[in-house]
Each structure stands twice: as C-alpha cells, then as structure tokens.
Amino acid sequence: MRRILPLAVAAVGTLAVVLLFRPSEPGGIWFARSLGESAVTVPPTDPDTLGQGETLDLLLRRGGLDGAAVAQLVAATPMIDPRRVRPGLAVEFVRPNDSMPATGVRFKLAIDHVVHVTRADSAHWVVREERLPWVTDTVVVHGAVMSNLYDALDGAAQQTFPGSSRNGLVFAIADVYKFRVDLSRELQVGDSVSAVVERMRGPESTTRVARVLATRLFVAGRPLEAFRYETPATRNLFYDGAGKSLATAFLRSPVEFARVTSGFGMRFHPILQIRRVHQGVDYGAVGGTPVNAIGDGTVIRVAYQPTGYGNVVDVRHPNGMVTRYAHLSRFSAKGRQGARVIQGDVIGYVGKTGLATAAHLHFEMLVSGRQTSPTVALRNVDGTPLPSAAKSAFALQRRTMLELLGQAAGVVRRAATD
C-alpha cells in the first residue's frame, strides 16, 4: 500500500500542492502528482524602509495606520523604542488584500530578530518575537602572502567566508598578532597564514567569524603560533606554543593596516632636501585614520610645532619609556595633557601637520630620553606564562589545534544541525 506525504510549495498569492508517493517496496521509484493551486491565499505584504530623518510614526502612517493605531502598536512593542530606531529599519505591512488596511506589521530589527505584530481588534495588537537560528561550524583557512595579510586571506577564504565576512576574518587574525607582529612592515612575499576558525552561518546566508581558535603565521620563515585558551583564571586569550601570552605591554603598531613609508635610520628628507637620521617610523594612512596609544600611560605633552612635528602627543609609560605620535590632523578626547590612557585608546588622527608632504603618522619610541628603533625597543618584551595548573590542559588543546591546522582548507567540524 502506498504511503502518501503531501508537500506544499508556497507561491505568491496561492499554495501549489504536490502529493509525493512513497514506493511500497524498498528501492522502488518515488513519484509526485500535482493537485494544482489550492484556494489558500498568502496575504500580500507591502515593504518599506525608515528613511534618513524620518520617524517611526511617519513610517507607520505611510503604511496606512492612523494615529490611534500607531499609538496602540507602539505601546504593545516595548522592544521597539521610537527614539532609538535608525534609518534603514525594514518593515512589512501585511494586508488581507491590496485594497484593505494593514492587519499586521513585521519589523526586521536585525538579520536574526523579527517582531511580528498582528491586529487582534480595533484597540489591541498581538506581538510575537522571532529569533532566527544560527549554526556554528569550524573551518580551516590557508593563505599565501603576496602583498599583505588582507589579500592573502581575501583570496584564500572566498568559499568559506563569502562576501564581506572575509573582512571580519582579516581583522580577527590581525587582532591576535597585534602584540607580536607589525603586519604593515614585517610581512613579506612568501610568508603564509593558516587558521582554525569557528564560523557562524545564519539567516539570508549570512556568515560571520565567531572565534579564532588557533593560527600560525610564517614571518620570514619563522612560525608564530597562537592558540586560544580560556579559563576563569586566565586573563589573556591567546598563547604561543610555550604557553606564554601573546599579549604584552605594547602593541607592535599604533595604526591598524597602515603601510610603513619610512623606517628608522638615515634617509633623504623630502622637504629639507638633506640626508639626516630619521628617528622614528612613518606610517602612511588615509587622513583621519585613528591613532592608538600602544601601551598604558599618561599624556605628558600635547603641542603644535609648525616647523616640525605639527600636532604631537607624547605618552609616558610605567617603565619610563615614552612614545611620540606626530603630524596628527587633530587630537581625540584622550589626547589631552595629563590624561590617563590605556593600551589601544585613540589619542588622535592621522594628518599632515608640520613638516609633512602627505598624510601619515610619524611614530617614535624614546628609551631613557633617546629615540630608539621601535623594532629594537620591543624586541625583548615578553608575555605572561600560563599558570602551572593550566599547562597540561593547554597542551592537550594545542595538540588538537595543531592537527586541525595541518588539515586541508574547508570545513573540519560540522554543525550539529547540518
């Protein structure tokens, strides 16, 4: 006897019903029969978007709701604050047919958060919140450096991280190494990067980076490994193969993804037209790019020197070292005399004030009052080791991650719901 399973495929305005017949014997042939269009109708929807400078009240009235209905709907949806809605908010007005007023409104608050509001009677609305699911799996990515980290990962991860999600991957991996590698000047052609990454996939084929679990970066033939390890007792997230934290007292660069246009040492000055010692490192970047304090400290100078540094900020750090940030277009709120800053605080913005021909940051490190090459000054800065009690568990986790890093690119752990 045949067992019948009805399948329904939604079409705009109607439902097309198909009966799928299961074979009576194993290995038999499945077949389907269409019953045509049913009389069930799908209510039409009228999409709209909150425009720049518009209010929620205006948007709802444009959808056909009167003032009383708007007030009732707003009162029924405390999760939608009319004062906080932003341009781009997507809504759909649900109507029994094109000629009748809306009997429901759908608000897309986020890609995974939808609020359904349906009219119950002339004075009340029924509200239902919907959280759309995400699934998480684990992928491995391998990239070869031909110019920079962005291009290496952008080319290598097109299948696993489509579209703009690769930007998140690049920044996540760069963040792992921000204490150990100046990615703008230390990476070279022939270097490579591998990573084990948890990936989230959600509604509308959205893909995001959840967490970087492990990564290996070859810089000039030298492997720099990082393994994520979290316990209530550990403050830092990433540790090298020896169990030392990658986080140190100083970032390797004050500007993210800027290119080094001039290093420390002798050079021909482009404005003065003479050869002299360049006592810092120049980072070329777009004007207005944020400049970060590379370590905790106190701002000891905020000044303007028209024939030299232009807008300049000096920060003194606990070990007596001073860092200098020059040619700034302007200062931030933290870039003021006497301010306490913590590592990563924005103290100003890239500019071309003073003796500068183009927008860039001139960065100096002073040790015992003397300008010193940042590469030399930061060479022996080390991270804190893991507590002894955590080393055994860390070693097991590291071994697992090394095995995954050795696998081919692609999905290595599938989501439970796949």
C-alpha positions as CSV (number, residue, x, y, z in Angstrom):
1,M,0.0,0.0,0.0
2,R,1.3,3.4,-0.9
3,R,2.0,5.9,1.8
4,I,1.3,9.5,0.8
5,L,3.2,12.5,2.1
6,P,1.8,15.9,1.0
7,L,4.4,18.6,0.2
8,A,3.3,22.3,-0.2
9,V,5.4,24.8,-2.1
10,A,4.4,28.4,-1.5
11,A,3.8,30.7,-4.4
12,V,2.8,34.4,-4.3
13,G,-0.9,34.6,-3.6
14,T,-1.6,30.8,-3.7
15,L,-0.3,27.5,-2.5
16,A,0.7,24.8,-5.0
17,V,0.0,21.4,-3.5
18,V,2.0,18.4,-4.6
19,L,1.5,14.8,-3.3
20,L,4.7,12.7,-3.0
21,F,4.1,8.9,-3.1
22,R,6.5,6.6,-1.2
23,P,7.2,3.3,-3.0
24,S,5.7,0.2,-1.4
25,E,8.9,-1.8,-1.9
26,P,12.5,-0.9,-0.9
27,G,14.3,0.5,-3.9
28,G,11.1,1.4,-5.7
29,I,10.5,4.7,-7.5
30,W,9.1,7.8,-5.8
31,F,6.7,9.8,-7.9
32,A,4.7,13.0,-7.5
33,R,1.4,14.3,-8.6
34,S,0.4,17.9,-8.7
35,L,-3.1,18.8,-7.4
36,G,-2.8,22.3,-8.8
37,E,-3.3,25.5,-7.0
38,S,-5.3,25.5,-3.7
39,A,-7.7,28.1,-2.6
40,V,-5.4,29.1,0.3
41,T,-4.1,32.6,-0.3
42,V,-0.9,34.2,1.1
43,P,-1.6,37.7,2.4
44,P,0.2,40.3,0.4
45,T,2.9,42.4,2.1
46,D,3.9,46.0,1.4
47,P,7.7,46.5,2.3
48,D,9.0,49.9,3.4
49,T,12.2,51.3,5.0
50,L,12.7,54.1,7.5
51,G,14.4,56.9,5.7
52,Q,17.0,59.4,6.9
53,G,15.4,61.9,9.2
54,E,12.1,60.0,9.3
55,T,10.3,58.9,12.5
56,L,8.6,55.6,13.3
57,D,5.3,57.4,13.5
58,L,5.7,58.7,9.9
59,L,6.7,55.3,8.6
60,L,3.7,53.6,10.2
61,R,1.3,56.3,9.0
62,R,2.7,55.9,5.5
63,G,1.8,52.2,5.7
64,G,-1.8,53.2,6.3
65,L,-2.1,53.2,10.1
66,D,-4.0,56.1,11.7
67,G,-2.8,57.9,14.8
68,A,-4.7,55.7,17.3
69,A,-3.4,52.5,15.7
70,V,0.2,53.8,15.8
71,A,-0.1,54.7,19.5
72,Q,-1.5,51.2,20.3
73,L,1.2,49.4,18.3
74,V,4.0,51.4,19.9
75,A,2.6,50.7,23.4
76,A,2.4,47.0,22.5
77,T,6.1,46.8,21.4
78,P,8.4,47.9,24.2
79,M,11.3,46.3,22.3
80,I,11.0,48.9,19.6
81,D,11.9,52.3,21.0
82,P,10.7,55.1,18.6
83,R,13.5,57.3,19.9
84,R,16.2,54.8,19.0
85,V,15.2,53.4,15.6
86,R,17.7,54.1,12.9
87,P,17.5,54.8,9.2
88,G,17.3,51.5,7.3
89,L,14.9,49.8,9.6
90,A,12.9,47.4,7.3
91,V,9.2,46.8,7.8
92,E,6.5,44.9,6.0
93,F,2.8,45.8,6.2
94,V,0.6,42.7,6.0
95,R,-2.9,43.2,4.3
96,P,-5.8,40.9,3.6
97,N,-5.6,42.2,0.1
98,D,-4.1,45.2,-1.7
99,S,-7.1,47.4,-1.1
100,M,-7.5,46.9,2.6
101,P,-5.7,48.5,5.6
102,A,-2.8,46.7,7.2
103,T,-3.7,44.0,9.7
104,G,-0.1,43.3,10.7
105,V,3.4,44.7,10.7
106,R,6.7,42.9,10.6
107,F,9.8,44.7,11.9
108,K,13.2,43.4,11.0
109,L,15.2,44.7,13.9
110,A,18.3,42.6,12.9
111,I,19.1,39.9,10.5
112,D,18.1,37.3,13.1
113,H,15.5,39.3,15.0
114,V,12.0,39.8,13.7
115,V,9.0,41.2,15.5
116,H,5.5,40.2,14.2
117,V,2.6,42.5,15.2
118,T,-0.9,41.4,14.3
119,R,-4.1,43.4,15.0
120,A,-6.4,41.5,17.4
121,D,-9.2,44.0,17.4
122,S,-9.7,47.7,16.9
123,A,-7.8,48.6,20.1
124,H,-5.2,45.8,20.6
125,W,-2.2,44.2,18.8
126,V,-0.7,40.7,19.4
127,V,3.1,40.7,19.4
128,R,5.4,37.8,18.7
129,E,9.2,38.0,18.7
130,E,11.2,35.6,16.4
131,R,14.9,34.8,16.9
132,L,16.2,33.2,13.7
133,P,18.8,30.5,14.3
134,W,22.5,30.5,13.6
135,V,24.6,27.4,13.3
136,T,28.3,27.2,14.1
137,D,30.9,25.0,12.5
138,T,34.7,25.0,12.3
139,V,36.8,25.7,9.2
140,V,40.4,25.8,8.3
141,V,41.9,28.5,6.1
142,H,45.3,28.6,4.4
143,G,46.7,31.7,2.6
144,A,49.9,32.8,1.0
145,V,51.2,36.3,1.4
146,M,51.8,38.0,-2.0
147,S,51.3,41.6,-0.8
148,N,49.6,41.8,2.6
149,L,47.5,39.8,5.1
150,Y,44.2,41.1,3.7
151,D,44.9,39.9,0.2
152,A,46.2,36.6,1.4
153,L,43.0,35.8,3.3
154,D,40.7,37.5,0.8
155,G,41.8,35.1,-1.9
156,A,42.1,32.0,0.3
157,A,38.7,32.2,2.1
158,Q,36.3,33.0,-0.7
159,Q,34.4,29.7,-0.3
160,T,34.3,29.5,3.5
161,F,33.7,33.3,4.2
162,P,31.8,34.8,1.3
163,G,31.4,38.5,0.7
164,S,32.2,41.0,3.4
165,S,32.6,38.3,6.1
166,R,36.3,38.0,5.0
167,N,36.9,41.5,6.4
168,G,35.9,40.2,9.8
169,L,38.3,37.2,9.3
170,V,41.2,39.5,8.5
171,F,40.6,41.8,11.4
172,A,40.2,38.9,13.8
173,I,43.5,37.3,12.9
174,A,45.3,40.7,12.8
175,D,44.0,41.3,16.3
176,V,45.6,38.0,17.5
177,Y,49.1,39.2,16.4
178,K,48.8,42.9,17.3
179,F,51.3,42.5,20.1
180,R,53.9,40.4,18.2
181,V,53.9,41.4,14.6
182,D,53.7,44.8,12.8
183,L,51.7,43.5,9.9
184,S,52.3,46.6,7.8
185,R,56.1,46.1,7.6
186,E,57.2,42.7,8.8
187,L,55.1,40.5,6.4
188,Q,56.9,39.7,3.1
189,V,56.1,37.9,-0.1
190,G,56.4,34.1,0.6
191,D,55.1,34.3,4.1
192,S,51.9,32.4,4.9
193,V,49.0,32.2,7.3
194,S,46.8,29.3,8.5
195,A,43.9,29.5,10.9
196,V,41.3,27.4,12.6
197,V,38.1,29.5,12.9
198,E,34.6,29.0,14.3
199,R,32.2,30.2,11.7
200,M,28.6,31.3,12.3
201,R,26.0,30.9,9.5
202,G,22.6,32.5,9.8
203,P,19.6,33.9,8.0
204,E,19.8,35.0,4.4
205,S,23.1,33.1,4.0
206,T,24.9,35.5,6.4
207,T,28.3,34.4,7.5
208,R,30.3,35.7,10.5
209,V,33.5,34.9,12.3
210,A,32.6,33.6,15.7
211,R,36.1,32.9,17.2
212,V,39.6,32.3,16.1
213,L,40.7,29.1,17.8
214,A,44.3,28.8,16.5
215,T,46.5,30.4,13.9
216,R,50.0,30.0,12.5
217,L,51.8,32.9,10.8
218,F,55.1,32.4,9.0
219,V,57.1,35.6,9.0
220,A,60.4,35.4,7.2
221,G,60.4,31.7,7.6
222,R,59.7,31.8,11.3
223,P,56.4,30.3,12.6
224,L,54.4,32.3,15.1
225,E,51.7,30.2,16.6
226,A,48.7,31.3,18.7
227,F,46.2,29.1,20.5
228,R,43.0,30.3,22.1
229,Y,42.8,29.1,25.7
230,E,40.2,30.4,28.2
231,T,39.7,29.7,31.8
232,P,38.3,31.8,34.7
233,A,41.9,32.2,36.0
234,T,43.5,33.3,32.7
235,R,43.1,37.0,31.7
236,N,44.5,36.7,28.2
237,L,43.0,34.7,25.3
238,F,46.0,33.7,23.1
239,Y,49.1,31.8,24.0
240,D,52.1,30.7,21.9
241,G,53.3,27.1,21.8
242,A,55.3,27.5,25.0
243,G,52.2,28.7,26.9
244,K,53.2,32.4,27.0
245,S,50.6,35.0,26.4
246,L,50.8,36.9,23.1
247,A,49.5,40.0,24.9
248,T,52.3,42.3,26.1
249,A,52.6,45.8,27.5
250,F,52.9,47.3,24.0
251,L,51.2,47.0,20.6
252,R,53.5,46.5,17.7
253,S,51.9,49.3,15.7
254,P,49.9,52.4,16.6
255,V,47.9,52.3,13.3
256,E,46.0,49.3,12.0
257,F,46.8,48.1,8.5
258,A,48.9,51.2,7.6
259,R,52.0,50.8,5.4
260,V,55.4,51.8,6.5
261,T,56.6,54.6,4.2
262,S,59.9,55.4,6.0
263,G,61.8,53.3,8.6
264,F,64.2,54.2,11.4
265,G,67.7,55.4,10.2
266,M,69.4,57.6,7.6
267,R,67.2,58.9,4.8
268,F,66.8,61.9,2.4
269,H,64.3,64.3,3.9
270,P,61.7,65.1,1.3
271,I,61.2,68.7,2.4
272,L,64.6,69.8,3.8
273,Q,66.3,68.1,0.8
274,I,69.2,66.8,3.0
275,R,70.2,63.4,4.4
276,R,69.7,63.0,8.1
277,V,68.7,60.4,10.7
278,H,65.1,59.6,10.7
279,Q,64.4,59.0,14.4
280,G,61.1,57.2,14.1
281,V,58.9,55.2,11.7
282,D,56.4,56.7,9.3
283,Y,53.1,55.0,8.7
284,G,51.2,56.1,5.6
285,A,47.4,56.1,6.1
286,V,44.4,58.0,5.0
287,G,43.9,61.3,6.8
288,G,41.6,60.8,9.8
289,T,42.7,57.2,10.5
290,P,42.6,56.6,14.3
291,V,46.0,56.6,16.1
292,N,46.2,54.3,19.1
293,A,48.3,54.5,22.2
294,I,50.5,51.4,22.1
295,G,50.5,51.0,25.9
296,D,49.1,52.2,29.2
297,G,50.5,55.6,30.3
298,T,50.0,59.3,30.9
299,V,49.9,62.0,28.2
300,I,52.8,64.3,29.1
301,R,52.7,66.6,26.1
302,V,50.1,67.9,23.6
303,A,51.5,70.6,21.4
304,Y,51.7,72.1,17.9
305,Q,55.1,72.6,16.2
306,P,54.5,74.2,12.8
307,T,58.1,73.6,11.6
308,G,58.5,70.1,12.9
309,Y,56.1,67.5,14.4
310,G,52.9,69.5,13.8
311,N,50.3,68.3,16.1
312,V,52.1,65.9,18.5
313,V,51.3,63.8,21.5
314,D,53.8,62.2,23.9
315,V,52.8,59.4,26.3
316,R,55.0,58.3,29.2
317,H,54.6,54.6,30.1
318,P,55.2,52.9,33.5
319,N,58.6,51.6,32.6
320,G,59.8,55.1,31.8
321,M,59.6,54.7,28.0
322,V,57.9,57.5,26.1
323,T,56.1,57.1,22.8
324,R,55.5,60.0,20.4
325,Y,52.8,60.5,17.8
326,A,53.2,63.3,15.3
327,H,51.7,65.1,12.3
328,L,48.2,64.5,13.7
329,S,45.3,66.2,12.0
330,R,43.6,66.6,15.4
331,F,43.6,65.3,18.9
332,S,41.0,63.0,20.5
333,A,39.3,63.4,23.9
334,K,42.1,61.2,25.3
335,G,44.8,63.3,23.7
336,R,45.0,66.0,26.3
337,Q,47.7,66.9,28.8
338,G,47.7,64.7,31.9
339,A,45.1,62.2,30.6
340,R,45.5,58.6,31.6
341,V,45.3,56.3,28.6
342,I,45.2,52.5,28.3
343,Q,46.5,50.4,25.5
344,G,44.5,50.9,22.3
345,D,42.9,54.2,23.3
346,V,42.6,56.6,20.3
347,I,44.7,59.7,21.1
348,G,44.5,61.4,17.7
349,Y,44.0,61.0,14.0
350,V,46.4,60.8,11.1
351,G,47.2,64.1,9.3
352,K,49.9,66.1,7.6
353,T,50.5,69.0,10.0
354,G,54.1,70.3,10.5
355,L,56.8,69.2,8.1
356,A,54.8,66.6,6.1
357,T,54.1,66.3,2.4
358,A,51.2,63.8,2.8
359,A,49.0,62.3,5.4
360,H,51.0,59.9,7.7
361,L,51.9,59.2,11.3
362,H,55.4,59.8,12.5
363,F,55.9,57.5,15.5
364,E,58.9,57.5,17.9
365,M,59.9,55.5,20.9
366,L,62.2,57.1,23.5
367,V,64.2,54.9,25.9
368,S,66.0,56.8,28.6
369,G,65.2,60.0,26.7
370,R,66.8,58.8,23.4
371,Q,65.0,57.9,20.2
372,T,65.3,54.2,19.6
373,S,64.2,51.9,16.8
374,P,60.7,50.5,17.7
375,T,61.9,47.1,16.5
376,V,64.8,47.2,18.9
377,A,62.8,48.6,21.8
378,L,60.1,46.0,21.6
379,R,62.3,43.0,20.8
380,N,62.5,41.6,24.3
381,V,59.0,42.4,25.5
382,D,57.5,39.1,26.6
383,G,54.1,37.8,27.6
384,T,52.9,36.3,30.9
385,P,53.1,32.5,31.0
386,L,50.1,30.3,31.8
387,P,49.7,29.2,35.4
388,S,51.3,25.8,36.0
389,A,47.9,24.2,36.8
390,A,46.7,25.0,33.3
391,K,49.6,23.8,31.3
392,S,48.5,20.2,31.0
393,A,45.1,21.0,29.6
394,F,46.6,23.7,27.4
395,A,49.0,21.1,25.9
396,L,46.1,18.8,25.0
397,Q,44.1,21.6,23.4
398,R,47.2,22.8,21.5
399,R,47.8,19.2,20.1
400,T,44.2,19.1,18.8
401,M,44.6,22.5,17.2
402,L,47.9,21.6,15.5
403,E,46.2,18.6,14.0
404,L,43.4,20.8,12.6
405,L,46.0,23.4,11.3
406,G,47.5,20.5,9.3
407,Q,44.3,19.7,7.5
408,A,43.2,20.9,4.1
409,A,41.2,24.1,3.8
410,G,37.5,23.8,4.4
411,V,35.0,22.6,7.0
412,V,36.6,20.3,9.6
413,R,33.8,20.2,12.2
414,R,30.2,20.4,11.0
415,A,27.4,21.9,13.0
416,A,25.2,19.5,14.9
417,T,22.1,20.7,12.9
418,D,23.8,20.2,9.4
